[in-house]
Amino acid sequence: MSNRSDRDRVRIRLDDLTHDQLDALYERLEDLEAETAKLIRWHREDGVALTKARRAVEHLTDRYRGAEAATARVRDLHRDAYADTPDAGASCTAGCGTWPCPTLTTLDGPHTN
Ligand SMILES: [Zn+2]
């Protein structure tokens, strides 16, 4: 960033402009146009990367919700068949024969990843 005194110092009256100075200005303009084009390209690439990241997050969120729903269905199927009775903990509603059954023990077991 240049401040006002920098601009005033280098500013040349149009009538006093030499060909070399004009060439330097055009060269600077071309540099700035190239820099602007590069920044626009980067911005577009960032936008593409952001879109891809959002899609990946949506995909993973869908998979997570699907896994959660599947786990809920398994838990709903495998419940204590005699909950709230004197025989509570005797058997699983899915007929696994024990409570907690191996399915729930596996679901509630330590995570390995
Ligand atoms: Zn079970």
Backbone and ligand atoms as CSV (ligand in chain L), in Angstrom:
chain,resi,resn,atom,element,x,y,z
A,1,MET,N,N,0.838,-1.189,0.000
A,1,MET,CA,C,0.000,0.000,0.000
A,1,MET,C,C,0.873,1.238,0.000
A,2,SER,N,N,0.546,2.139,-0.868
A,2,SER,CA,C,1.293,3.387,-0.870
A,2,SER,C,C,0.454,4.452,-0.179
A,3,ASN,N,N,1.117,5.348,0.462
A,3,ASN,CA,C,0.363,6.443,1.071
A,3,ASN,C,C,0.364,7.636,0.115
A,4,ARG,N,N,-0.300,8.669,0.507
A,4,ARG,CA,C,-0.484,9.816,-0.386
A,4,ARG,C,C,0.857,10.438,-0.803
A,5,SER,N,N,1.788,10.556,0.110
A,5,SER,CA,C,3.061,11.194,-0.233
A,5,SER,C,C,3.827,10.363,-1.265
A,6,ASP,N,N,3.714,9.004,-1.207
A,6,ASP,CA,C,4.357,8.157,-2.218
A,6,ASP,C,C,3.760,8.409,-3.600
A,7,ARG,N,N,2.420,8.493,-3.639
A,7,ARG,CA,C,1.761,8.717,-4.930
A,7,ARG,C,C,2.139,10.089,-5.496
A,8,ASP,N,N,2.134,11.089,-4.656
A,8,ASP,CA,C,2.458,12.439,-5.119
A,8,ASP,C,C,3.886,12.517,-5.636
A,9,ARG,N,N,4.760,11.786,-4.999
A,9,ARG,CA,C,6.172,11.851,-5.367
A,9,ARG,C,C,6.417,11.258,-6.762
A,10,VAL,N,N,5.719,10.169,-7.118
A,10,VAL,CA,C,5.975,9.499,-8.386
A,10,VAL,C,C,5.034,9.962,-9.495
A,11,ARG,N,N,4.025,10.723,-9.145
A,11,ARG,CA,C,3.054,11.141,-10.150
A,11,ARG,C,C,3.732,12.086,-11.156
A,12,ILE,N,N,3.499,11.809,-12.425
A,12,ILE,CA,C,4.105,12.593,-13.503
A,12,ILE,C,C,2.977,13.224,-14.312
A,13,ARG,N,N,3.152,14.475,-14.637
A,13,ARG,CA,C,2.144,15.130,-15.492
A,13,ARG,C,C,2.141,14.451,-16.863
A,14,LEU,N,N,0.965,14.302,-17.436
A,14,LEU,CA,C,0.828,13.606,-18.707
A,14,LEU,C,C,1.706,14.225,-19.800
A,15,ASP,N,N,1.765,15.544,-19.847
A,15,ASP,CA,C,2.573,16.228,-20.870
A,15,ASP,C,C,4.061,15.971,-20.697
A,16,ASP,N,N,4.456,15.601,-19.455
A,16,ASP,CA,C,5.873,15.378,-19.182
A,16,ASP,C,C,6.262,13.908,-19.314
A,17,LEU,N,N,5.325,13.072,-19.629
A,17,LEU,CA,C,5.565,11.629,-19.656
A,17,LEU,C,C,6.463,11.244,-20.832
A,18,THR,N,N,7.542,10.558,-20.565
A,18,THR,CA,C,8.420,10.091,-21.637
A,18,THR,C,C,7.948,8.734,-22.133
A,19,HIS,N,N,8.457,8.313,-23.269
A,19,HIS,CA,C,8.105,6.993,-23.808
A,19,HIS,C,C,8.532,5.890,-22.851
A,20,ASP,N,N,9.697,6.040,-22.255
A,20,ASP,CA,C,10.168,5.028,-21.304
A,20,ASP,C,C,9.243,4.939,-20.092
A,21,GLN,N,N,8.807,6.107,-19.620
A,21,GLN,CA,C,7.899,6.096,-18.474
A,21,GLN,C,C,6.553,5.483,-18.856
A,22,LEU,N,N,6.090,5.792,-20.074
A,22,LEU,CA,C,4.838,5.214,-20.546
A,22,LEU,C,C,4.981,3.701,-20.689
A,23,ASP,N,N,6.109,3.263,-21.243
A,23,ASP,CA,C,6.362,1.819,-21.338
A,23,ASP,C,C,6.369,1.176,-19.959
A,24,ALA,N,N,6.977,1.854,-18.985
A,24,ALA,CA,C,7.018,1.314,-17.625
A,24,ALA,C,C,5.613,1.225,-17.039
A,25,LEU,N,N,4.788,2.220,-17.331
A,25,LEU,CA,C,3.406,2.185,-16.838
A,25,LEU,C,C,2.628,1.032,-17.469
A,26,TYR,N,N,2.804,0.855,-18.777
A,26,TYR,CA,C,2.111,-0.257,-19.440
A,26,TYR,C,C,2.607,-1.605,-18.909
A,27,GLU,N,N,3.907,-1.679,-18.657
A,27,GLU,CA,C,4.452,-2.913,-18.105
A,27,GLU,C,C,3.852,-3.191,-16.722
A,28,ARG,N,N,3.748,-2.150,-15.931
A,28,ARG,CA,C,3.156,-2.279,-14.596
A,28,ARG,C,C,1.692,-2.685,-14.710
A,29,LEU,N,N,0.988,-2.085,-15.681
A,29,LEU,CA,C,-0.420,-2.428,-15.899
A,29,LEU,C,C,-0.563,-3.905,-16.273
A,30,GLU,N,N,0.313,-4.377,-17.158
A,30,GLU,CA,C,0.268,-5.792,-17.554
A,30,GLU,C,C,0.542,-6.696,-16.356
A,31,ASP,N,N,1.512,-6.300,-15.512
A,31,ASP,CA,C,1.794,-7.075,-14.303
A,31,ASP,C,C,0.569,-7.141,-13.392
A,32,LEU,N,N,-0.072,-5.997,-13.225
A,32,LEU,CA,C,-1.255,-5.957,-12.360
A,32,LEU,C,C,-2.403,-6.779,-12.944
A,33,GLU,N,N,-2.573,-6.725,-14.279
A,33,GLU,CA,C,-3.615,-7.536,-14.909
A,33,GLU,C,C,-3.323,-9.022,-14.722
A,34,ALA,N,N,-2.064,-9.396,-14.857
A,34,ALA,CA,C,-1.692,-10.799,-14.666
A,34,ALA,C,C,-1.930,-11.217,-13.212
A,35,GLU,N,N,-1.562,-10.337,-12.289
A,35,GLU,CA,C,-1.780,-10.635,-10.863
A,35,GLU,C,C,-3.275,-10.758,-10.561
A,36,THR,N,N,-4.062,-9.874,-11.134
A,36,THR,CA,C,-5.510,-9.921,-10.938
A,36,THR,C,C,-6.084,-11.216,-11.498
A,37,ALA,N,N,-5.646,-11.592,-12.696
A,37,ALA,CA,C,-6.121,-12.844,-13.298
A,37,ALA,C,C,-5.751,-14.036,-12.415
A,38,LYS,N,N,-4.541,-14.004,-11.859
A,38,LYS,CA,C,-4.107,-15.099,-10.978
A,38,LYS,C,C,-4.983,-15.160,-9.723
A,39,LEU,N,N,-5.260,-14.006,-9.150
A,39,LEU,CA,C,-6.098,-13.975,-7.946
A,39,LEU,C,C,-7.522,-14.465,-8.250
A,40,ILE,N,N,-8.054,-14.067,-9.404
A,40,ILE,CA,C,-9.390,-14.528,-9.797
A,40,ILE,C,C,-9.382,-16.043,-9.965
A,41,ARG,N,N,-8.331,-16.569,-10.611
A,41,ARG,CA,C,-8.226,-18.016,-10.813
A,41,ARG,C,C,-8.157,-18.736,-9.457
A,42,TRP,N,N,-7.340,-18.215,-8.548
A,42,TRP,CA,C,-7.236,-18.824,-7.208
A,42,TRP,C,C,-8.582,-18.783,-6.493
A,43,HIS,N,N,-9.271,-17.655,-6.630
A,43,HIS,CA,C,-10.571,-17.525,-5.978
A,43,HIS,C,C,-11.533,-18.589,-6.506
A,44,ARG,N,N,-11.528,-18.770,-7.844
A,44,ARG,CA,C,-12.401,-19.793,-8.429
A,44,ARG,C,C,-12.011,-21.184,-7.946
A,45,GLU,N,N,-10.694,-21.450,-7.902
A,45,GLU,CA,C,-10.232,-22.757,-7.427
A,45,GLU,C,C,-10.626,-22.977,-5.970
A,46,ASP,N,N,-10.527,-21.939,-5.149
A,46,ASP,CA,C,-10.964,-22.040,-3.757
A,46,ASP,C,C,-12.451,-22.364,-3.698
A,47,GLY,N,N,-13.225,-21.733,-4.593
A,47,GLY,CA,C,-14.658,-21.988,-4.635
A,47,GLY,C,C,-14.950,-23.434,-5.009
A,48,VAL,N,N,-14.201,-23.957,-5.978
A,48,VAL,CA,C,-14.379,-25.351,-6.385
A,48,VAL,C,C,-14.002,-26.281,-5.227
A,49,ALA,N,N,-12.880,-25.987,-4.565
A,49,ALA,CA,C,-12.455,-26.822,-3.436
A,49,ALA,C,C,-13.480,-26.761,-2.309
A,50,LEU,N,N,-14.011,-25.572,-2.071
A,50,LEU,CA,C,-15.017,-25.421,-1.016
A,50,LEU,C,C,-16.272,-26.212,-1.352
A,51,THR,N,N,-16.696,-26.171,-2.620
A,51,THR,CA,C,-17.868,-26.932,-3.036
A,51,THR,C,C,-17.629,-28.424,-2.845
A,52,LYS,N,N,-16.428,-28.889,-3.234
A,52,LYS,CA,C,-16.109,-30.307,-3.049
A,52,LYS,C,C,-16.102,-30.684,-1.573
A,53,ALA,N,N,-15.549,-29.818,-0.733
A,53,ALA,CA,C,-15.508,-30.096,0.709
A,53,ALA,C,C,-16.919,-30.148,1.290
A,54,ARG,N,N,-17.769,-29.218,0.844
A,54,ARG,CA,C,-19.159,-29.226,1.334
A,54,ARG,C,C,-19.871,-30.510,0.927
A,55,ARG,N,N,-19.643,-30.938,-0.322
A,55,ARG,CA,C,-20.280,-32.183,-0.770
A,55,ARG,C,C,-19.775,-33.373,0.033
A,56,ALA,N,N,-18.476,-33.387,0.330
A,56,ALA,CA,C,-17.911,-34.477,1.123
A,56,ALA,C,C,-18.514,-34.485,2.523
A,57,VAL,N,N,-18.671,-33.307,3.113
A,57,VAL,CA,C,-19.273,-33.225,4.450
A,57,VAL,C,C,-20.719,-33.705,4.401
A,58,GLU,N,N,-21.457,-33.291,3.367
A,58,GLU,CA,C,-22.852,-33.748,3.239
A,58,GLU,C,C,-22.915,-35.260,3.091
A,59,HIS,N,N,-22.007,-35.814,2.271
A,59,HIS,CA,C,-21.971,-37.261,2.066
A,59,HIS,C,C,-21.680,-37.971,3.390
A,60,LEU,N,N,-20.662,-37.482,4.118
A,60,LEU,CA,C,-20.305,-38.112,5.388
A,60,LEU,C,C,-21.423,-37.949,6.418
A,61,THR,N,N,-22.084,-36.795,6.396
A,61,THR,CA,C,-23.203,-36.576,7.320
A,61,THR,C,C,-24.332,-37.555,7.019
A,62,ASP,N,N,-24.622,-37.750,5.722
A,62,ASP,CA,C,-25.662,-38.722,5.346
A,62,ASP,C,C,-25.280,-40.120,5.823
A,63,ARG,N,N,-24.013,-40.480,5.612
A,63,ARG,CA,C,-23.569,-41.820,6.046
A,63,ARG,C,C,-23.646,-41.949,7.561
A,64,TYR,N,N,-23.235,-40.901,8.282
A,64,TYR,CA,C,-23.293,-40.925,9.745
A,64,TYR,C,C,-24.737,-41.095,10.219
A,65,ARG,N,N,-25.648,-40.322,9.628
A,65,ARG,CA,C,-27.054,-40.423,10.025
A,65,ARG,C,C,-27.616,-41.807,9.696
A,66,GLY,N,N,-27.203,-42.363,8.556
A,66,GLY,CA,C,-27.637,-43.712,8.198
A,66,GLY,C,C,-27.133,-44.737,9.198
A,67,ALA,N,N,-25.875,-44.593,9.619
A,67,ALA,CA,C,-25.302,-45.513,10.599
A,67,ALA,C,C,-25.995,-45.351,11.942
A,68,GLU,N,N,-26.302,-44.114,12.313
A,68,GLU,CA,C,-27.022,-43.883,13.569
A,68,GLU,C,C,-28.407,-44.518,13.529
A,69,ALA,N,N,-29.089,-44.360,12.408
A,69,ALA,CA,C,-30.432,-44.932,12.281
A,69,ALA,C,C,-30.363,-46.457,12.327
A,70,ALA,N,N,-29.357,-47.031,11.675
A,70,ALA,CA,C,-29.202,-48.491,11.694
A,70,ALA,C,C,-28.929,-48.978,13.115
A,71,THR,N,N,-28.095,-48.260,13.834
A,71,THR,CA,C,-27.796,-48.625,15.217
A,71,THR,C,C,-29.062,-48.550,16.070
A,72,ALA,N,N,-29.863,-47.524,15.848
A,72,ALA,CA,C,-31.115,-47.384,16.602
A,72,ALA,C,C,-32.052,-48.546,16.299
A,73,ARG,N,N,-32.087,-48.953,15.028
A,73,ARG,CA,C,-32.959,-50.092,14.667
A,73,ARG,C,C,-32.484,-51.369,15.349
A,74,VAL,N,N,-31.166,-51.577,15.391
A,74,VAL,CA,C,-30.620,-52.759,16.054
A,74,VAL,C,C,-30.950,-52.704,17.553
A,75,ARG,N,N,-30.762,-51.536,18.156
A,75,ARG,CA,C,-31.071,-51.402,19.593
A,75,ARG,C,C,-32.558,-51.630,19.860
A,76,ASP,N,N,-33.402,-51.188,18.944
A,76,ASP,CA,C,-34.840,-51.376,19.119
A,76,ASP,C,C,-35.208,-52.858,19.021
A,77,LEU,N,N,-34.489,-53.581,18.182
A,77,LEU,CA,C,-34.749,-55.021,18.014
A,77,LEU,C,C,-34.201,-55.834,19.187
A,78,HIS,N,N,-33.050,-55.392,19.717
A,78,HIS,CA,C,-32.388,-56.145,20.796
A,78,HIS,C,C,-32.570,-55.399,22.116
A,79,ARG,N,N,-33.641,-55.689,22.795
A,79,ARG,CA,C,-33.925,-55.059,24.097
A,79,ARG,C,C,-34.057,-56.147,25.150
A,80,ASP,N,N,-34.049,-55.705,26.394
A,80,ASP,CA,C,-34.264,-56.636,27.497
A,80,ASP,C,C,-35.715,-57.116,27.419
A,81,ALA,N,N,-35.895,-58.397,27.143
A,81,ALA,CA,C,-37.241,-58.939,26.930
A,81,ALA,C,C,-38.111,-58.830,28.181
A,82,TYR,N,N,-37.476,-58.769,29.321
A,82,TYR,CA,C,-38.260,-58.758,30.566
A,82,TYR,C,C,-37.961,-57.512,31.404
A,83,ALA,N,N,-37.658,-56.444,30.706
A,83,ALA,CA,C,-37.369,-55.194,31.430
A,83,ALA,C,C,-38.547,-54.840,32.331
A,84,ASP,N,N,-38.257,-54.269,33.441
A,84,ASP,CA,C,-39.275,-53.844,34.416
A,84,ASP,C,C,-40.095,-55.003,34.982
A,85,THR,N,N,-39.521,-56.216,34.945
A,85,THR,CA,C,-40.181,-57.366,35.567
A,85,THR,C,C,-39.147,-58.046,36.463
A,86,PRO,N,N,-39.577,-58.966,37.295
A,86,PRO,CA,C,-38.608,-59.679,38.151
A,86,PRO,C,C,-37.578,-60.473,37.341
A,87,ASP,N,N,-37.886,-60.802,36.098
A,87,ASP,CA,C,-36.949,-61.560,35.246
A,87,ASP,C,C,-36.081,-60.653,34.368
A,88,ALA,N,N,-36.024,-59.390,34.666
A,88,ALA,CA,C,-35.219,-58.445,33.864
A,88,ALA,C,C,-33.795,-58.957,33.720
A,89,GLY,N,N,-33.251,-58.824,32.521
A,89,GLY,CA,C,-31.876,-59.242,32.248
A,89,GLY,C,C,-31.752,-60.708,31.893
A,90,ALA,N,N,-32.881,-61.383,31.695
A,90,ALA,CA,C,-32.833,-62.812,31.413
A,90,ALA,C,C,-32.685,-63.111,29.932
A,91,SER,N,N,-33.195,-62.262,29.059
A,91,SER,CA,C,-33.168,-62.595,27.636
A,91,SER,C,C,-33.358,-61.355,26.770
A,92,CYS,N,N,-32.956,-61.488,25.508
A,92,CYS,CA,C,-33.078,-60.413,24.516
A,92,CYS,C,C,-34.375,-60.586,23.738
A,93,THR,N,N,-35.003,-59.493,23.358
A,93,THR,CA,C,-36.256,-59.562,22.592
A,93,THR,C,C,-36.051,-60.171,21.206
A,94,ALA,N,N,-34.815,-60.228,20.719
A,94,ALA,CA,C,-34.553,-60.813,19.400
A,94,ALA,C,C,-34.296,-62.316,19.519
A,95,GLY,N,N,-34.440,-62.856,20.708
A,95,GLY,CA,C,-34.256,-64.289,20.891
A,95,GLY,C,C,-32.800,-64.709,20.979
A,96,CYS,N,N,-31.949,-63.840,21.395
A,96,CYS,CA,C,-30.519,-64.156,21.480
A,96,CYS,C,C,-30.206,-65.067,22.671
A,97,GLY,N,N,-31.133,-65.128,23.642
A,97,GLY,CA,C,-30.953,-66.046,24.756
A,97,GLY,C,C,-30.256,-65.470,25.960
A,98,THR,N,N,-29.566,-64.391,25.838
A,98,THR,CA,C,-28.890,-63.789,26.987
A,98,THR,C,C,-29.148,-62.292,26.989
A,99,TRP,N,N,-28.865,-61.704,28.130
A,99,TRP,CA,C,-28.964,-60.241,28.202
A,99,TRP,C,C,-27.859,-59.696,29.084
A,100,PRO,N,N,-27.114,-58.698,28.670
A,100,PRO,CA,C,-27.159,-58.159,27.309
A,100,PRO,C,C,-26.656,-59.191,26.304
A,101,CYS,N,N,-27.242,-59.175,25.145
A,101,CYS,CA,C,-26.908,-60.169,24.119
A,101,CYS,C,C,-25.596,-59.782,23.409
A,102,PRO,N,N,-24.997,-60.730,22.674
A,102,PRO,CA,C,-23.741,-60.434,21.977
A,102,PRO,C,C,-23.841,-59.262,20.999
A,103,THR,N,N,-25.024,-59.079,20.408
A,103,THR,CA,C,-25.179,-57.964,19.462
A,103,THR,C,C,-24.994,-56.625,20.181
A,104,LEU,N,N,-25.656,-56.457,21.307
A,104,LEU,CA,C,-25.513,-55.195,22.039
A,104,LEU,C,C,-24.141,-55.077,22.678
A,105,THR,N,N,-23.585,-56.187,23.109
A,105,THR,CA,C,-22.237,-56.149,23.671
A,105,THR,C,C,-21.257,-55.656,22.609
A,106,THR,N,N,-21.464,-56.114,21.386
A,106,THR,CA,C,-20.602,-55.674,20.290
A,106,THR,C,C,-20.839,-54.199,19.981
A,107,LEU,N,N,-22.102,-53.778,19.930
A,107,LEU,CA,C,-22.398,-52.364,19.669
A,107,LEU,C,C,-21.793,-51.450,20.734
A,108,ASP,N,N,-21.846,-51.872,21.959
A,108,ASP,CA,C,-21.366,-51.042,23.058
A,108,ASP,C,C,-19.896,-51.276,23.392
A,109,GLY,N,N,-19.281,-52.202,22.658
A,109,GLY,CA,C,-17.885,-52.530,22.941
A,109,GLY,C,C,-16.948,-51.395,22.589
A,110,PRO,N,N,-15.687,-51.579,22.923
A,110,PRO,CA,C,-14.709,-50.521,22.626
A,110,PRO,C,C,-14.550,-50.308,21.128
A,111,HIS,N,N,-14.383,-49.075,20.743
A,111,HIS,CA,C,-14.162,-48.741,19.333
A,111,HIS,C,C,-12.730,-49.096,18.974
A,112,THR,N,N,-12.586,-49.689,17.807
A,112,THR,CA,C,-11.260,-50.150,17.407
A,112,THR,C,C,-10.582,-49.237,16.400
A,113,ASN,N,N,-11.241,-48.179,15.961
A,113,ASN,CA,C,-10.581,-47.312,14.982
A,113,ASN,C,C,-10.363,-45.937,15.497
L,1,ZN,ZN,ZN,-30.007,-59.589,20.949
